[in-house]
Amino acid sequence: MRLFALLALMAFALPAGALPDLDDEAMAERLAACAACHGPRGEGAPGSEYYPHLAGKPAGYLFAQMQGFRDGRRHYPQMVYLMRNWDDAWLARIASFFAAQPGVVPRHAPPPVQSAADRSRAETLVHEGDRGRELPACASCHGPQLQGREPGVPALAGLPTDYLIAQLGGWMTGARHSIEPDCMARVVARLDPAEVRRIATYLAGLVPEPDSRPLEASAEPLPLDCGGATRFDPARGVAP
Amino acid sequence: MSAPKGPSLATLLMAFGFPLFVLLAVVTGFLIAEQGGLAALSVPDEDAETPSADAATLARGEYLARLGDCAACHTARGGKPLAGGRAFRTPWGTLYSSNLTPDPEHGIGRWTAAQFRHALAHGVGRSGLLYPAFPFESFQHLSADDADAIFAWLRQQPEVAGAPPENTLEGLAGWRPALIGWRMLLHRPWALRFDDARGEAWNRGRYLVEGIAHCAMCHGERGRLGALDRSRRFVGGRILGQGWVAPPLDRESLAHWSRDDLAGYLRTGVAPQASAYGPMAEVVGSSLRHLTESDARAIAEYLLSLPPLPQRPAPPARPARQTVGPASTALYEKHCADCHGRDGRGRARVYPPLDGNPQVVASDPVNLMRVVLFGAAPPTTPGNPAPHTMPPFADRMPEADLLAILNHVRGSWNNDAGEIPPYQLRQARALPLE
């Protein structure tokens, strides 16, 4: 009883909203709802073909996405439903938890077979871009192996085809937004739907290295100004 | 031959029309008086009165504005605080909240304190009659001092220019003057008076519950044309426009709560008896988490004193107990027992108990079905900054297994509720999540 009173006192001594120290097990226990689609450690769940893995993605990216669901920049009712009453401090902690998990080799079904010509066109766009259209290469921000970049650029290699098409299509139709300046919206505006499918299929077929991690933050400015990729504060996230 | 001469039109009018007119006038006058009289309908003129805006007043105004959760309704998701534009789906169409910032054009920049008090007390604002989505039926109980403090605080918030979208209400509901008719038929002002037979805390609790916290907006039963029935204002039921049930609030429905647990639940969103999910998670997360401990205890004391009201009788159903067997037990133990325990008692403040949980055995089991289908999460609060979550099961098992689990928990341990039929689960699947 005395111990309980002491613990209770300690709990109240914490500053308002201060998060307790939670190890990975304690985090996973709290995030059972996330595990249903994303796997207990964000490694992806068998049978959840559409849902992206979270493990090893840059924390700033994960935070910005969760904040986007909560605040209406991204739309997926099931995600909004679960997170709409969570504050930035907790979202930042969740982001750091999933970011710290080992990178994964995705387990979803292989992408549809792509013709050699389509594959080569996708490869050129992904790795070289198209100067004529002022289209930067995906790899110039997302990394030469599409492994992502701290603090806010996600890995693309091996994501499910359907998921990639849905996200790029979302920017195309205005259903998905990033924090302004929304660089991806500007990139996607220069693509046509056939190219989106081609690129998504190509990216889904890349198999990341088992220990792949996002690149360190770039010292040089990225080719485009991206509001969602600037900074991440593990205690508070980032203000939009 | 001339036709038999009847009474002339003028005579008829004199004979019937005049009394009819008088009757109509009397009835109209009576109903106008009933909804608060002509005074309620006339907005006070401009005046130069400025409410005091010292630090203490502003702090009180901010606290009350949080308890009233002004920002929750008057902010669109991801939008600027208090700038309005949040959509409210009703059976009569969609309503958008107004701009409460001090912007002179679109907000309350030109309002006077007297006009603000009047809107809270009577539901009539500078621009006319207000829809009862605005809880003036609760805010009428606010003291003038408290209303002024809220107004003073609102006046200090950042201005946001911009009007909310136009309401898209159908038929008469879209015609604001028709609200006079609604008020004459359904709005009946009443006053709270300090009850000397009760203590200070009980009276404070009642003042908050009936007034600024406007609990009855969700926990009350809505009758004709969406009106709250004063006598059934804590009887619970489906929340208008949302696929959730608000539980009844009275000493019998809350018999398994202690005052401390209830006060703690209001501030943290968790208690040994329940976790706050759905609309209550929003209310705790944006409003009640700010309650002082003494106000939370005052609210708990008042709620635990309310006399129970008769519930609507539930349609007879086959007892869920009859479906409990080895198959349902195996499913429960595989998917639920790790957290909620084989005994259904959960873990205090972490995993809600299922045994004896009124939400589990409710005659309208929509909350239970929702939580199992789509998962659930309490809000983050200073007292519970890292909440535990319930995973969604909608796509993880066949419908028959979902039903088996739902009916297992409704008919196990001390629970003895009716069976959920398949059609009811399918209806719950179709509920909007946002």
Boltz contact constraints between the chains, C-beta under 6 A:
constraints:
  - contact:
      token1: [A, 16]
      token2: [B, 382]
      max_distance: 6.0
  - contact:
      token1: [A, 17]
      token2: [B, 382]
      max_distance: 6.0
  - contact:
      token1: [A, 17]
      token2: [B, 385]
      max_distance: 6.0
  - contact:
      token1: [A, 19]
      token2: [B, 385]
      max_distance: 6.0
  - contact:
      token1: [A, 19]
      token2: [B, 386]
      max_distance: 6.0
  - contact:
      token1: [A, 30]
      token2: [B, 386]
      max_distance: 6.0
  - contact:
      token1: [A, 30]
      token2: [B, 388]
      max_distance: 6.0
  - contact:
      token1: [A, 32]
      token2: [B, 389]
      max_distance: 6.0
  - contact:
      token1: [A, 32]
      token2: [B, 391]
      max_distance: 6.0
  - contact:
      token1: [A, 33]
      token2: [B, 375]
      max_distance: 6.0
  - contact:
      token1: [A, 33]
      token2: [B, 389]
      max_distance: 6.0
  - contact:
      token1: [A, 33]
      token2: [B, 391]
      max_distance: 6.0
  - contact:
      token1: [A, 36]
      token2: [B, 391]
      max_distance: 6.0
  - contact:
      token1: [A, 36]
      token2: [B, 392]
      max_distance: 6.0
  - contact:
      token1: [A, 71]
      token2: [B, 78]
      max_distance: 6.0
  - contact:
      token1: [A, 72]
      token2: [B, 77]
      max_distance: 6.0
  - contact:
      token1: [A, 72]
      token2: [B, 78]
      max_distance: 6.0
  - contact:
      token1: [A, 77]
      token2: [B, 433]
      max_distance: 6.0
  - contact:
      token1: [A, 77]
      token2: [B, 434]
      max_distance: 6.0
  - contact:
      token1: [A, 80]
      token2: [B, 434]
      max_distance: 6.0
  - contact:
      token1: [A, 81]
      token2: [B, 374]
      max_distance: 6.0
  - contact:
      token1: [A, 81]
      token2: [B, 433]
      max_distance: 6.0
  - contact:
      token1: [A, 82]
      token2: [B, 375]
      max_distance: 6.0
  - contact:
      token1: [A, 82]
      token2: [B, 377]
      max_distance: 6.0
  - contact:
      token1: [A, 85]
      token2: [B, 281]
      max_distance: 6.0
  - contact:
      token1: [A, 85]
      token2: [B, 282]
      max_distance: 6.0
  - contact:
      token1: [A, 85]
      token2: [B, 285]
      max_distance: 6.0
  - contact:
      token1: [A, 85]
      token2: [B, 379]
      max_distance: 6.0
  - contact:
      token1: [A, 86]
      token2: [B, 380]
      max_distance: 6.0
  - contact:
      token1: [A, 87]
      token2: [B, 380]
      max_distance: 6.0
  - contact:
      token1: [A, 90]
      token2: [B, 380]
      max_distance: 6.0
